[in-house]
Amino acid sequence: MNSSLSPILNKIEPGDKGVMELARKRQDSLTKPRGSLGKLEDVSVRVAGMRRCITSTFDNKAIVVMAADHGVVAEGVSAYPQEVTRQMVYPLLTGCAAVNVFARHIGARVVVVDMGVIGGFEPNPLLECKSVAFGTANMAQGAAMTREQAIDAVEAGIAVIESQIAEGLDIVGTGEMGIGNTTAASAICAAVSGRSAADVTGRGTGIDNKQLLHKVEVINRALEINRPDSNDAIDVLSKVGGFEIGGLAGVILGAAANRIPVVIDGFIAGAAAIIAVKLSPQVKDYLIASHLSVECGHRIMLEYIGLQPLLSLDMRLGEGTGAALGISLVEASIKILREMKTFDETGVSDKDTES
């Protein structure tokens, strides 16, 4: 492991089991049948362990959306041309993309980051420039990036989240934009999980059956040529990843090091989570899966990490849209813990423990 990442990795501690026990005890004493709020109860307990507090508030919410281009688009793996990545950054900046709508709905700010969009952008106070390069190389012909670039991408993500923490941050969602990035995410999933490319590859932006078979073949070629080491997260990222995936892995690491819950979006955000967990297994304690994407590899990703999605809405947009909805549920779960009264506090009779 590159020593430059060691300081942040060394800061990541497991969730506090003692606080989680207190949260569970309070959940079990609230005026409702135990377990009747299902996964929301579990989420509130986990968040208590992350935050070291059973009555957290979420006054400062952010969704970090990272954009980058992928050289593998030259292989014809997407239904959309490469320039759509750049074009879609502008709606994010002007507040009219889907994630902006959802972010306003939950009271979150959207942080847009250029991690490597071809051509770059004019200076814009609403856009953070952390571009590693103008898109990755074509992973079907060699490594997507150098090892140094992979580390740079992760470090850039750490820097982004640390600047957000300085502004005030209680919870963060991860989102992305990048034509071709489901191909990279599928390759990462296959490389780490050991599943076949066919098992983890979906239709992305809406390709047909013939294009899907071609996409699987391209991923198999990339894995064969690059032979990523499944035990080395940076090697996997550099061989078959993307700059926005590395950046989001850095966001996750930086948030976990500062005990901030991370609500991950769909398939590409899941690939970033896999990279982060491979770098530091304790990161898992800070991850909440917002939803289950229709991308077939997403379920395999979440099972590999060990996460249960909160929602299953047949979504596959990305951008952090699922993360925004997930944040709303996390906040609701904690409000139950904080605002609902216990049997003792209300004088309501608990169930007959003698029967």
N, C-alpha and C positions, 0 to 999 in steps of 0.2 A: 504493500500500500504506500502511496506517495505520502511523505511525511507532512506535506502541507495540509492534508485533510485530518491529520491526527488530532489537533486541538478540538475541533468540533465533534469528532467521533468520541473523544474521551469525555465530553460533557454530557453525553446522552445516558441517562439513568433510567432504570425500569420505573413503571408507574408505582405509586405508593400504595402498597397493599393494605396498610393500616387505615388510610383514608378511604380506600374502597370498601373496607369492612364497615366503617361508620356510615358511608353512603347507603350500602345495602341494608344496614339495620334500620336506617330512617325510611328507605323505600318500603321495607316490610312492615313498618308501623303506620304508614299513611292510611287514610280512611278509604280503603279499597281492598278487594281481595288481593292477596299477594300474587305478584306476577301478572296481574290483569292488564298491565300496559305493555306486556311483552318485551320486545327488543328495546323500547324506549327506556325501560328500567335499567337494562344492561348498559345502554349508552351512558346514562347519567352516572352510573357507578364507575364506568371506565374513565369518563371525563373528570370525575372527582379525583381519581388516581393520577391523571395527567397533571391537573392543576393544583393538586395538594390542597383541595378545598371542596367541600360538598355543596357550597352555595355560590358557585361562580356566577359572574355576570358577563355578558358579551356585548359590551358597549362599542368595541372596536373590531369590526369584521372586515376581512379582505378576501378577494379572490384574485390570485395571481395567474394571469394568462400569458403564456410564453409562446412566441411564434418563431418558426424556423423552416427553412426549405430542405428538401431531401433529394440528393442526386439520383436516387433509385427511380425517381419519377420518369427518367429517360427510358426506363424499361416498359413503360405503358401500364403501370400498376394502378392508376387512378382514373376515375371517370372525369376528373377535372384537370385543366392545365395548371402548370406550376405557378403561373402568375396570380392565381386565385389566393395564394397565401398572402402575398403583399396586398392585394385588393381588399381582403377581409380584415386586415389590420385597421383600416380607416373606420369602418363601422364600430369597431371596438373603441376607438379613440373618441368618436363622436357620440357614443352612448346609445347607439341604436341597434346593436347586436342582441341576440337572445340573452346572453349572459348579463348584459347591462340591465335588461328588463328585470330579470330575476334578482339581480343584485340590489336594484332599487326596492324590489318587493321585500327583501329581508334587511335592508338598511346596511348594505356592505359596499365598500369601495372596490373598484376594479383596477388592478394594477397591470398594465400592458407592458410586456418586455420583448424587445427584439433580440432574439438569441442567435439569429443567423438567417435573416430573410434576404434573398438575392437582391442586390441593389441598394439595400439599406434605406434610410429615411432622412428627410430633412430634420433638423433639431425641432423637437416638440416637447413642451413641458409635461405633456400627458403620456409620453413614451419613454421608457427607460431603455437605453441602448447598452446591451451587453453582448453584442454580436461577436461570436467566436470566428466566424468566416461566413462568406456568402453561400450558405447551404453546405451540406455534407457532400462527400464524394459518393459515387455510385457503388453501393456495397455489393452489388452483383459482380463487380469487377475488382474489388479490393476493399480494404478497410474504409468504413464510412468517415473516419477521422483518425488523427494520430492520438496516441495515449495522452499526450500533453494537452491536446484540444479537449479531450474528454474530461480531464481534471479541471481545465479552465472553465468548462461549462458548469460543472458541479460547484466550483468555487464562486462563479457568477451568481448562481442561484442562492448560495449561502449569503452573499453580499446583499442581494435583493431583499431577502427575508429579514436580515438584520437591520436594514434601513427602515423596513416597515415596522419592526418591533420598536425602533426608536420613536416612531410616530404614535405608537400605541396600537397594540394588537392582542386580541384575546382568542381568536380562532381564525384559521386560514383555509381556504379552498384552493385546489389546484386545477388549472385548466390550460388548454393549448390550442394552437392553430398551426397547421402545416400539411399541405398536400403531400401525400405519400407516407404520412407518419403511422398509419395503421400497418403498413408493411414493416416498418422498423419495429413497432411494438410486437407484431407477430413473431418476428425473428428473435427478439429478446425473450419472449415467452417460451418459444421452442428451445432456445439455447439453455435457458435456466431450468425449465421444468422437465426437459427430456422428452416432451411430447412431440409428435410429428408436426411439421409445418401445416399439413392438411387439417390437423385437429384444432389448430389455434388461429387459423386464418379465415377472416370473414370478408364481407363485401365492401367494407370501408364506406366510400362516398356513393356506393350504389352500382358497382360493376356487375356485368352479366356472368353467366356460368362459364363461358369461354375465357373471359378475362380473369375470373377467379382461379381457374386451373393454371393460367399463365402466372398469376401472382404467387401461387404456391410454388411453382417451378422456379421463379425468381428468388424466392426466399430460400428454397433448398440449395440453389446455386450459391447464394451469399453465405450460407452456413458452411457449405463444402469448401468454398474458396478461403474463407476467413478462419474457420475452426475456432470460434470464441471459447475461451476457458470458462466453464460455468461456475468455477470457484473463484473467479476474479471478476468482480462487478465492473471495474474500469475497463478490463479487456472486452467484456461483452458490449459495454456502451460504445467503446471506440470502434469495434469491428462492425456492429450492425445497428447502432443506435442513432439518435438525433440530438442536436444541440438543445432543443427545447426539452427533451426527455432528461438529459443530463442536468439542465437548469432546474427542472422540477424536482429531481432527486436532491439537489442542493437545498431547495426550499424546504423539503420534507426534513432533511437532516438538521437544518438551522432551526426550524420550528421545534423539533423534538428536543434539541439541546437546550431550548428555552422553555420547555414544558408547555408548549402551545399545541392544542389539538389540530390535526390536519385532516380535513375532509377531502378525500380524493374523488375525482370525477370518474370517468369511464376507462376505456381500454388503454389509451395512451398514458393517462395519468397513472393507471395501474402498472404500466411498464416502468415508469419512473419510481413508483413505490417498490417494485421488485429490486431495482438497482439500489435504492436506499437501504432496504432491508438486508440485502447481501453485504452492503458496506457496514451496517450496524444492526444486528438482529433485534436489539432493544427498541429500535424505531417502531416496530409493530405496535407497541403499547400506546403510541400516539396517533395511530391511523384509524380513521373511520371511513368505511366504504359507503358512499352515498347511494349508489344504485347499481343494478346489474344491466350492463349494456347488451344490446342484441348481438354484438360482436362475439362469436362463439368462443374466442380465446379468453374473454374477460372472466367467465366463471372459473376457468382453469387457473388464471392469475390469482383470483381472490382465494381459491382453495389452497393454492401454493403458499400464499402469505398467511392464511388462516383468518380471513375476515368474512363477516356476514354482511351482505348489502342491506341497506335500510329500505330501498325501494326497487321495484321492478316495473318500469314504465315503457319498455321497448324503445328507450332513447338511444341515440347514437350520434348526437350532434357534436359533443365535446364542448370546447370553450370554457368549461367550468359550469355548465348549466345544471348538471346533476349535483355538483358540489354545492351550488347555491341552495337547491332544495334540501340537500342533506343538512346544511348548516341550520336551516329553519327548524328541522326536527331535533337536532342536537340542542338548540336553544330551548325548544319546547320541553325536552326531557329534563333539563336542568331547572327550568321554571317550576315544574312539578315538584322536584325535590326541595326547592327553595320556598315556594309559596303555598303548597298544599299542606294541610294540617294533619297531625297524627291522631290516632284514636284517643290518646291521653289528652292531647291539647283541645280536642273538641268535646270530649265526654261521650263520644259514641262508643257503644259496646263492640268489642272485637269479637271474632268468632269464638264459639265455645271450645276452649282448649281441653276440656275434660271429656268430651264425647269421642 
